[in-house]
Amino acid sequence: MIDTTRVRLWRPLTGVMTAALLTLSGMLVATAPAHAANDSTKEPIKVALVADVDTFNPFTAILLASTGINRYQYEALVGYGKGSEPVAGLAATWKTSADGKTWTYNIPTDRQWSDGEPVTADDVVYTYTSIMKTSALQAANGGLVANIAGVSASDPQTVVIALKEAQASNPGQEIPIVPQHIWSKQDATTFAADKDVVGSGPFTITSYKTGQSVELKANPRFWRGKPKVAGITYVTYKNTDAAVQGLKSGEVDLVDGLTPAQYDSLKSATNITRNSGVGRRFQSLAINTGAIDINGKKLGDGNPALRDPAVRKAIFMAVDKKTLVDRVLQGLGTVGETEMPSTYKQYFGFADGYKALPFDIDGANKVLDDAGYAKGSDGIREDKSGKPMMFRLMGRNTEPAHAQMADFMTSWFKDIGIGLDTSMVTPDKVNEDSTLGKYDLYFTGWSLGPDPDNQLSMNTCASRPNADGSGSTSENNWCSAELDALFKAQHAELDADKRADLVKQAFSVIYEGYVSNPIWYVKPLEAYRSDHFVGFTRQPEKDGVILNQNGYWGLYGAKPASASSSTADDGGLPGWVVPLGAIVVIAAAAGAILASRRRSTGEDRE
């Protein structure tokens, strides 16, 4: 669910915009490099943003871009270290009671909000109870508070979380804490939190221009120390091709989400360093098994034939994952098994007694034959009501891999007597239709944190949404009593090895529900201007990623390469020196170009 939202308009001074300026070249009195020799500590890191955001409200933000940016603004009680191990966040220390049902956290007095107000236990109580008591605030982390009986402040620096039952996961991780003195004055369900943000992390948003940019400034009160750069500016691009050109020209300093071809094209580029890290994301083919809302009423218009596990099993068997990894990713990824990426080795793989279905066209045909789905004269099978088995396959038009995978699958599915009607649509359309069950098949994916609790909770029956799509977030609107029991068991199991076995069983049960077929674990591809900034911290440090971490280390650790190679804070404009009389002409040209830009949307969720 939740694969999208907002809009973007243009990328800075490229394409048509550059051409417009060149037509005014007679008025340009001098030129300079795009990155002038200013004091680089005053300049932000410019990051290409291709995926859209849904909201910067941490209670409801789900998309990967949104949650990634929010990690720089709001800390949880307990954070993730450079190796994704638990480290101090707003709390410096924490402990559990002997029965594992009471967790106590100490917040040092040096923790401050970016406006200078102290971080107190009351902020934590406000954040947690807001989620617990308000359905509309449960979209992002509702599943993480289901086992919490109460949250209290024993003194301004001490938080006590009482659990209904002992649990393995630390209840102080994952949930971003917001300042009560700001949020209690707002309607938290609708608060955009997209300008002049008060946060506790290393950077905070100063402004958000939909479809153009997100600007963050360094937080001088961050308890680990002020960042070595002035801030971060996310510059919106229509696609990664445009972002790569922006990287080459110096308009931006860092780009992620590269395709294998784009990554390869930068191999010999001057002053550009590439990074291929260990990912925490899976890409899958999701199947609508018959969506219902939290009250058990039908949701959407999924094809009834997909309620039959035999049909879904045949679909799983008709996907050649190895070919997709080799041909679409050019080998820069690994074949998917369960929804738990291989990054987290203790939870990776199938439980004993489970295994992945092989790519087997003959076997898939036999499954459908045995289930009574006969082929018609055109080779397409008929469902139990005599209708041709034609399924809708939806993907994002911003993701080239989706269209490529759809082409392969159309051929394979035809070989088993199933027709596909593929459509690549805007991500906001994917978001809306998948949330409301208005699909048959679609491409989706999630990024997982080190603890499996949240991902598993989204597959429980309690996570099904309201009729309008609000409320809790369900991964694919599927659940089972067996999965619910396994979720509860792993959640409470304190023995690490026993819990790992239960987690593997839970993910194996999801796989055998034939609802989500993990195709691959992608290897994130990034590149940055090493003549502008250095010191980017990877997570894990040895072979990890810079962006989309479980923490904020990637950009927090960055520093200018040198004062002479800094990035000019000019909103993306190159270093043209323009006579005053020309400014009005250029502004008019820019306005006309902006007005003509067609809006489009982004992708991807946490």
Secondary structure, DSSP 8 states (H G I E B T S, - for coil): -------B---TT-THHHHHHHTTGGG--B---SS-SS-GGGS-EEEEE-S--S-S-TTT--BHHHHHHHTTT---SEEE-TTS-EEESS-SEEEE-TTS-EEEEE--TT-B-TTS-B--HHHHHHHHHHHHH-GGG-TTTGGGGTTEEEEEEEETTEEEEEESS--SS-TTBS-----HHHHTTS-TTT----SS---SSSEEEEEEETTTEEEEEE-TT-TT---SSSEEEEEE-SSHHHHHHHHHHTS-SEE-S--HHHHHHTTT-TTEEEEE----EEEEEEE-S--B-TTS-B-S---GGGGSHHHHHHHHHT--HHHHHHHTSTT-EEE--SSS-TTSGGG-S--TT-------HHHHHHHHHHTT--B-TTS-BB-TTS-B-EEEEEEETT-HHHHHHHHHHHHHHHTTT-EEEEEEE-HHHHHHHHHTT--SEEEEEEE--SSSHHHHHTTSGGG---TTS-SS--SSS---HHHHHHHHHHHH--SHHHHHHHHHHHHHHHHHTTSEEEEEEE--EEEEETTTEE----BSTTT-BSSS-SSSHHHHT-EES-GGG----STT----B--HHHHHHHHHHHHHHHHH---B----B-
